[in-house]
């Protein structure tokens, strides 16, 4: 009898039916005369019970016991609701077909070091926790698109190859661009989104960015994905309201759609349930006061690192904005505060639970003469920024935007320690394989 091919994520629609699943053997164990198989197909995991009876002989059951993990298999059986099984359903096996044997699979049920697993990242992606993580990442990405598209934003792709720096010249990946000269892997799509905002009003890009930082911390990658919205006529406070609405929307989308994945990661979801706007707002000066009270050596004029961000976030238990940083430690394009030009109209959004900065944003300089001066002060090549100056020559308006690090956001929502697991194939100063 032909049985319908069903994906595991659809299994609840087929309770009591005879179906076929196509996937891989993720795990197995024996209990007396019963063999329990965990089959995955990319959409989920399901328990399959195999025992003598029905269409299975003792010889067939013995052969099933010998099949190695991650072998490709096709199984048929009857769907049965079972609260104790993963996902609440199981399959009573009636037919088992080995498609291909996975001989000497390098990731077994024993403990492996993270370095070892990273060498086999292309296979580690198959594990339950890594599968859950990247499902959450997918939901974060889709949540970003749906939120911004629902707010009338236009997706505008930014170039990967650029003629100049955006976030300082010390972290650029440099290459030779034919006979033209040097080019660089993009640090940010922001400047191009500023051009887009003057054409479309509200735009964003969601793309890979590159930073040649020789950092080994759990919060850094050399290649990562960043969301960068930009809005014409928005000031710095409009900018923060957009950020908190977006982050809250994405968090609650994951809570709604990824409960199984969060459970697989053993994530305590109670802190996430409290993520709702408005978020607390403190000035840079108030942040320094908090750090001094907690015994931190940070002084006025210092930029904050992971330790400082963690100490500050402990005061709030949910995301907190820090605004009005000193101009000298921030990027050249940030608008000075008219009441105190030593400060800029910017914000960093610090995630709770020790996850640090997930967003950096600001109102942009819209005055031509001031931007020209800032380029000179930062020793940036004017010829590479003539197009950027054009945006201030021809119809300039106040505008603001921000960059959200996707991997940092995923790590926080999923509750994992290191962002290298929040991207399918991480790139770090000591890793470019596989």
C-alpha positions, 0 to 999 in steps of 0.5 A: 500500500502506498503511504503519503510522504509526510514531513515531521512538522506536519505529523500532528495532522496525520494522527492514526494514519499510515505514513512515510518519513524520509530522513536520517537516523539521529539517535537510537536505543534498545529496551528489551525487545523494542528499539527506539529510533529518533528520525530527523528530516530537517523539519523536526525530530520524531521517535519511531518504535520498532518491535517484532510484529506487524511487518517486522521480523526478529531478523529485520529488528536485529538489522535495524539495531546495527544501522549507524547514526546519521544513515539516510533512511526511509521509514513507514508506520502508523502515527500515534499520539504519545505525550512522553515522546519528543514532539508529542507523537511517535511512529510505530514502525512497519517498514524500514529502508536503508538508503545509505549507510553513514560509516564511522560518523565522526560525531558520536554520543560521547562528549566532544570539545567545541574545537573538535565540533567546529572542525566538523561544523558541516555535520554538527549542524545536524544535532538537535541543539544546533538545529534548534539554534538555527531555526531560531535564527531563521525566525529572527530573520523572518521576524525582522523582515516582516516587522519592517515590511509591515512598517513600510520599509523598502529592502535595499541591498548594500554592496559588499565591496566598498571604496572606503571605511565606514567604521574606522580604518583599523578593522578593514579587510583590504584587496586589490580591485583590478586596476582601480586600486584598493577596495575593502570588504564592507564594515557596514551598509549604513552609508548606502542606506542613508542614500536610500533613505533620501530616495525611499524615506524608510529603507533597510539592508540585512547583509554580511559585514566584515571586521578585521578585529583580532578579538577572541571574545565570545561576542566577536566574529570577523564575518557577521550579519547586520540589520541596518534600517535608515529613516529620513526625518527621524531624530535620535529618539524616534530611532530608539522607539523603532529599535525597542518596537523591533526587538520586542516584536522579534522576541515575542515572535520567537516565543510564539513560534519556537517553543520546541527549539527553546526547550531543546536549548533549555532556555528559561523563557521568563526573562524574554516574556518581559521584553516589551517597550518602552525600554529603560534609557540612561545617559552615558554619564549615568552609566559611568555613575553606575559603574563607579558605584559598582567599583568598575575602573571605567572613567569618563571618555572610555568606551564600554566593553563586555564587562562594563555592559554586563555591570550596567545591564544587571541594574535593569533585567531587560534591554537598556538604552545608553545614549549621549556618548562622548563624540571622540569615541564614536563614529564621524557621522554622528550628530552632535548634541546641539546643547553640548557638542562634546556629546553625540545623539546616539544610543547603544542597546544593551541586552540583559543577562550579560549579552552586551550591546546588540544595537548601535544607532544614532542621528546622522550629521545632516549639515554639509560643512560639519560633515566635511569637517568631521571627515578631515578630523578623522583623516578620511579620503575626501574623494571616496566620500564625495558621493556621501557629501552629495547627500548633504548638498542636495536636499539634506534632512535630519535622519537616523538609523541603527545596526543590529547584530543578528548573531548577538541577538540570536545568542541572547534570545536562545540563551547560548554563551558564544555567538559562533554557534549562532551562525551556520559557518562562523569566521573568526581570527583562528577559523575559516574552515569549513 
